[in-house]
């Protein structure tokens, strides 16, 4: 039987890994600055207030985060959105922010009210927006985020990434990483007993 690693040794090794992750993030940010943006169409969405174009979602900001949410049937998307709600003021201080899903605006409004969400929501139902951005699989929507920049009359997608269990866009997974068993098969739910 192996002798278990001492706590101090384990925390020192974990600190080394965290520094390596921080260095890798710096490389990713450097690469992101070199990527040629992709021009996109000024898509139309439906909102609780009627039709809105992608260009209108920027408000007075140069950048726009559009969250690709799978809708009310996805507990993980709900968990991610709960987290965005908590950091919304910080995000909107730097860029515009909106959550897009296939749910109709009335369903979005009711679900957002029940969860206390404060961010704007738009519906891409009946459009090719999610598919055009790469967030539509064979039989389902896919979660993620696209970041857009306004450049005069043009809209450029400057970055995007998908969401998945354990990603950087949900703090829950990182707290579970601190438990010896990790998430241990835990699955997100929209409500808990």
N, C-alpha and C positions, 0 to 999 in steps of 0.2 A: 504494500500500500504506500502510495506517494505521500510525502509530507506536504500538507497544504502550504501554500505561499503565505508568508506573513503579511499582515495588513499593510505595513509601511512599504514593503517591497512592491506589493500589488499597486498601491496608489502611485508610487513613483513610475512604474511601467505605464500605467494608464495616463499619467501626466505627459509622458513622452509621446504616446499615441495621439493625445489631444494636440500637442504642439505640431506633430506631423500633419494632422488634419487641418490645423490653422495655416500651415505653410502651403498645403494643397489648395485651400480656398483662395489664398493670395494668387497662386498660379491661375486658378480659374477666373478670378477677376481680371487679371492681366489679359488672358485670352479673350474674355468677353469684350474688352475694349477694342480688340482687333477685328471682330466679326463684322462683316458687311451687312447692314440691316436689309430687311426684305420689305419691299413696298406691298401694302395690302389695300384692298378695296374698302371704301367707306360704307361698311355694312349697316343694315337696318335691323333693329331689335324692337321688341315690344316691352314696354314698361308699364307700371301702374298708372303712369300719366300719359300713356299713348306711345306712338312710334318715336324712336330716338335713333340717331345715327351714331356710329362709332366716334366720329369726329366731335360730336356734342358731349361725349362722356368725359373728355379731357377737362371740361370746365376751364379754369385759367391756368392749368398745369401743362408743362411740357411733356410729361410722362404719364402713362396710364397702365395700371395693373388690371388685367382682366382674368379673373379666376374662372377656370373651366370646371364647373360643378356638375355632377351627374344628376342632381335633383333630390327630392325628398326621400326617395327610395334608397339612398346610399348613406348608411351610418357614418362611414369614414368621411365623406364629404361634409356631413353635418358637423363632425368633430373638427375638421379643418376650419369650417366657417365659424364655429364657436370661438376658436382661437383668433381668427382674423378680427372678430368683433372686439376682442380685448386689446388689440394693438392698432385699431383703426385710426385713432387720432394721430398716432406716430407716423403711420403710412401716409395718411392724407396731408400731413405737413410737407411731405416731399413729392408726392405724386397723387394723381387721381386713382380711385379704386372702385371696382365694380365686380359683382359676382354674376356670372352668366350661367343659366341652366336651361334645360329643355322644358321645365315646368312653365305653365302659363302664368301671367302676372298676378292673377288673383290667388292662385295656389302659393306663389312665392310670397306675396304679402301676408297671407295667413300664417304660413310657416315661420317667416321672419318675426312676426309679432309674437308668436308663441315662444320663440327662443330668445327674444329680446335683441335681435340683430339690428344694428343701426346703419349698416352699409347699404349702398344702392344695389338694386338687382335688376337685371334685364333678362328677357327670355329670347333664346335663339331658336325657339320652336318654328319650324317651317322655313328655316334658312339653312344655308350651307356653311355658316360661320365656323362651328365647331369642327366639322370635317375639313374645311379649308385650312384650319390652323393645326390639323393633325390630331384632334381630340375626339375622334369618332372611330371605334373599332368596327369589326364585322357586324356585331349585334348589339353594341352598347356604346354609350358615351364614355369618355375617358377623362379623368381628373387631371388638372394641372393649372399652369398660369402662363399667360403671354404678356409681355411687356411691350408697349407701343410708345413711339415718340412722334410728336407732331413736327413736321418740317415744312413750314409754309402751308400749302394746300395738300401736301402728301401726308400719308400715315405710314410709318415704318415700324415693322416688328423688329425690335432690337434683341430680344431673347425670349426663350420659353423653356419650360421643363415640366415633365409629368410629376404627379404626386403618387406616392406609394407608401405602404406601411414602413415606418421607420425613417421617413424622409426628414429633411430639415425644416419643413413647413408646419410641423405639428410637434409642439413641445412634449406632449404626452409620451411619445415613444422614447424621448431622451431621458425623461424621468424614470421610465421603466428600465432603461439601460443601466441605471444605478442599482437595481435590484439584482441579487445574485442569479435569479432564474430569468431575468429579463421580463418580457411580456408574458412568457409562459402560456402561450396560446390564447391570451386575452384578445377579444374582438370588440370593436367599438359598437355601441348601440345608440339609437337616437334618444332613448330614455332608459333609466335604470330603476329597479325596484328599491 
